[in-house]
Amino acid sequence: MKLAKIEPLLMALGGWVIKGMGSNVTFERDGILADFHRPHQAKAALRYRIKNTCKLLKKLGEII
C-alpha cells in the first residue's frame, strides 16, 4: 500500500494533515494526533505505518 493512499483516507474521515519539518506530517481529528513520516524514496507504506494507521482508526472509532 502506498502512503499516498493513506493521507487522503484520513482526510476523507474529517481530519487535517499538518505538514511538519522535513518529511514529518501530523494527522489531527477531534484533538487526537498521530505523527507519520513520509518515506523519502520508497513510496510504499511500511508495515508499522499501516499498523499505526489501524490503531488511529480504532482510536477514532472508525473501525472495531
Secondary structure as a PSIPRED ss2 file (coil, helix, strand):
# PSIPRED VFORMAT (PSIPRED V4.0)

   1 M C   1.000  0.000  0.000
   2 K E   0.000  0.000  1.000
   3 L H   0.000  1.000  0.000
   4 A H   0.000  1.000  0.000
   5 K H   0.000  1.000  0.000
   6 I H   0.000  1.000  0.000
   7 E H   0.000  1.000  0.000
   8 P H   0.000  1.000  0.000
   9 L H   0.000  1.000  0.000
  10 L H   0.000  1.000  0.000
  11 M H   0.000  1.000  0.000
  12 A H   0.000  1.000  0.000
  13 L C   1.000  0.000  0.000
  14 G C   1.000  0.000  0.000
  15 G C   1.000  0.000  0.000
  16 W E   0.000  0.000  1.000
  17 V E   0.000  0.000  1.000
  18 I E   0.000  0.000  1.000
  19 K E   0.000  0.000  1.000
  20 G C   1.000  0.000  0.000
  21 M C   1.000  0.000  0.000
  22 G C   1.000  0.000  0.000
  23 S C   1.000  0.000  0.000
  24 N E   0.000  0.000  1.000
  25 V E   0.000  0.000  1.000
  26 T E   0.000  0.000  1.000
  27 F E   0.000  0.000  1.000
  28 E E   0.000  0.000  1.000
  29 R E   0.000  0.000  1.000
  30 D C   1.000  0.000  0.000
  31 G C   1.000  0.000  0.000
  32 I E   0.000  0.000  1.000
  33 L E   0.000  0.000  1.000
  34 A E   0.000  0.000  1.000
  35 D E   0.000  0.000  1.000
  36 F E   0.000  0.000  1.000
  37 H E   0.000  0.000  1.000
  38 R C   1.000  0.000  0.000
  39 P C   1.000  0.000  0.000
  40 H C   1.000  0.000  0.000
  41 Q C   1.000  0.000  0.000
  42 A C   1.000  0.000  0.000
  43 K C   1.000  0.000  0.000
  44 A E   0.000  0.000  1.000
  45 A C   1.000  0.000  0.000
  46 L C   1.000  0.000  0.000
  47 R H   0.000  1.000  0.000
  48 Y H   0.000  1.000  0.000
  49 R H   0.000  1.000  0.000
  50 I H   0.000  1.000  0.000
  51 K H   0.000  1.000  0.000
  52 N H   0.000  1.000  0.000
  53 T H   0.000  1.000  0.000
  54 C H   0.000  1.000  0.000
  55 K H   0.000  1.000  0.000
  56 L H   0.000  1.000  0.000
  57 L H   0.000  1.000  0.000
  58 K H   0.000  1.000  0.000
  59 K H   0.000  1.000  0.000
  60 L C   1.000  0.000  0.000
  61 G C   1.000  0.000  0.000
  62 E C   1.000  0.000  0.000
  63 I C   1.000  0.000  0.000
  64 I C   1.000  0.000  0.000
